[in-house]
Amino acid sequence: MKILLRQIEAPLEYSEDELLAAAAHRLECDRQLIISCEIVRRSLDSRPRRSQPVFVFTLELEMNSAFKLQQTNNKDVEILTEETATPQPQPFKSLPDGFNRPVVVGAGPAGLMAALHLAEMGCRPILIERGCRAEERRAVVDAFWRDGAFNSENNTLFGEGGAGLFSDGKLTARSKDRPRIKQFFETLVKCGAPQEILIDSEPHLGSDVLLKIVPNIRQMIEKYGGETRYNTTLTHIFTENGNIKGIEAGGHKITTENLILATGHSARDVYHLLAESEATLQAKPFAVGIRLEIPQKQINLAQYGKFATHERLGAASFKLTRRPEKDLRACYSFCMCPGGLVIACASEEGALTTNGMSYSARKSVWGNAAFIVPIEPADFAGCPGAEKHPELAGLNFQIAMEKAAFKAGGSDFNVPALRLKDFLADKISASLPNDRSCPRSVPASFNSILPDFVIATLRGALPRMLRELNTVEPSSIIAYAAETRSSSPVRVVRKDNGESPSLGGLFPAGEGAGYAGGIVSSAVDGLKAAELMIEKMRIS
Ligand SMILES: Cc1cc2nc3c(=O)[nH]c(=O)nc-3n(C[C@H](O)[C@H](O)[C@H](O)COP(=O)(O)OP(=O)(O)OC[C@H]3O[C@@H](n4cnc5c(N)ncnc54)[C@H](O)[C@@H]3O)c2cc1C
């Protein structure tokens, strides 16, 4: 008999023996009746009401036939029934008549997973990426952070691995699509990620590990018959009678009837290509704000109390939210990077945005998180420059903030920064802490960068939100501006079958399509787009 046992608690320095003892105690049985024990999930509970932090486990146990379940109505105990394996679709031996090789554009999480699935299913996809291979990206990005040397095709946002390569590599997702999340995580593990990501409730990779995983995903795509083309930018989409007929990329035409577009939400040129084609686009809400950098020791103390220095507790994170009140909008923390770095990001000349990343060890003395304020389409409707394509007005709204940030930082990709107390008092800081994680940052007012209602909301909400982290000292916090790319301001509309309603064969996927956000949900979305494309080819 197999049993799923939830809510088993064990101390931070638990041993396998202690875990088995706790399981047997909960099941009111002899330990010898447990034949095997597998950890399915592990989360940390460090809430202040506890005398000390503990790990909370979900275990899968194989029990001896002599075992009798005592508590039949306990919701933490579930008898597992033998799963009948769902028949897996067979890979194509060759593509069905009338179809050329499918094309996937963009080698971020969505495009990589889409291309891998298509390759495994015998579709021999062609994966197009405007930037270079992950291994070559590091030097290009380092030159940008060190000297402000900007490259429009290879940067923090463009290149193999996508926006997720120089990231915190948090693998948390709101998506409830468990089977596809599992498939993605198992792919990551096959390609070099630690096994723990399969069980941890807040899995994390770090940029150094991602840099090793991404080339292995590429090799798998190629092994299964996919082709990868780097430094190759999509510049045109050919259509005929409302259907995809091919693309132009890197100066060459590729004929295809099936296109997965996974170009992320920084590829503004692609939104313009789509607006000129028959694709249906819609403006959508997003959020903007600033990124705060807080001493990690203070965050650990706020979250773990006297256990803050325990060696089995990693750098702590937090999530803070503030509801709207009177004239202020809501505000929430986003993309928290414990033990991380604040970074400058850019995908076009003369425009600058911020974000956060970390390495697997999360050892930086700072933690950082964006604090962002929701923006509705009504806020940017009529934004100058979007008269021809009003559905793209959110892009113009973002660009205006990013250009202002670039200018405020001195027009050389230095990030505008302030001590938080100065931002709150509307003053320009005389200096910034020398050990800040983003050394190419300069004191500058944020007033010309963000809309007044965003500045007012942040000034009103931040002191109250930060009070929840009671050991965090506001005077030691640095603020960086501006956080503009929390999610896509445009949705590339699609039907339930994954295709554009107005352009047959176009499968918009990932964050740029406006239906996903974050590494996991984008990867899962890419995988699903590939499945739907295969289904279409099978029934045609
Ligand atoms: C600094 C940073 C840190 C982040 N940290 C996290 C995190 O810790 N956890 C998390 O879940 N999310 C994080 N995110 C968000 C996450 O990275 C994105 O949600 C995710 O990468 C989106 O995946 P995607 O494949 O849809 O698009 P992208 O990752 O943006 O990939 C799109 C790809 O398309 C390519 N492309 C664009 N235009 C063209 C064209 N015309 N021709 C050819 N190729 C093109 C780009 O070069 C790029 O490689 C972070 C983002 C940033 C920027």
The ligand as an ORCA input file, in Angstrom:
! r2SCAN-3c Opt
* xyz 0 1
  C      16.694     40.445    -14.214
  C      15.477     39.582    -14.205
  C      15.266     38.738    -13.130
  C      14.166     37.878    -13.106
  N      14.020     36.995    -12.083
  C      13.043     36.066    -12.140
  C      12.968     35.036    -11.173
  O      13.792     34.934    -10.276
  N      11.944     34.136    -11.270
  C      11.015     34.210    -12.257
  O      10.113     33.371    -12.300
  N      11.067     35.175    -13.194
  C      12.074     36.082    -13.167
  N      12.144     37.046    -14.143
  C      11.132     37.039    -15.204
  C      11.447     35.909    -16.205
  O      12.786     35.977    -16.573
  C      10.551     36.023    -17.411
  O       9.218     35.953    -16.965
  C      10.794     34.896    -18.413
  O      12.138     34.879    -18.832
  C       9.875     35.034    -19.621
  O      10.150     33.975    -20.485
  P       9.822     34.042    -22.046
  O      10.471     32.854    -22.641
  O       8.384     34.225    -22.228
  O      10.520     35.383    -22.578
  P      12.017     35.880    -22.491
  O      12.734     35.229    -21.380
  O      11.964     37.345    -22.507
  O      12.674     35.340    -23.833
  C      12.360     35.876    -25.083
  C      13.483     35.552    -26.049
  O      13.103     35.960    -27.347
  C      14.212     36.536    -27.999
  N      13.719     37.450    -29.035
  C      13.042     38.616    -28.845
  N      12.757     39.187    -30.023
  C      13.242     38.369    -30.986
  C      13.274     38.455    -32.401
  N      12.723     39.487    -33.074
  N      13.901     37.458    -33.081
  C      14.477     36.421    -32.419
  N      14.478     36.301    -31.080
  C      13.859     37.266    -30.363
  C      14.948     37.243    -26.882
  O      16.304     37.473    -27.207
  C      14.785     36.274    -25.731
  O      15.824     35.345    -25.649
  C      13.234     37.913    -14.169
  C      13.426     38.815    -15.233
  C      14.528     39.628    -15.255
  C      14.725     40.562    -16.410
*
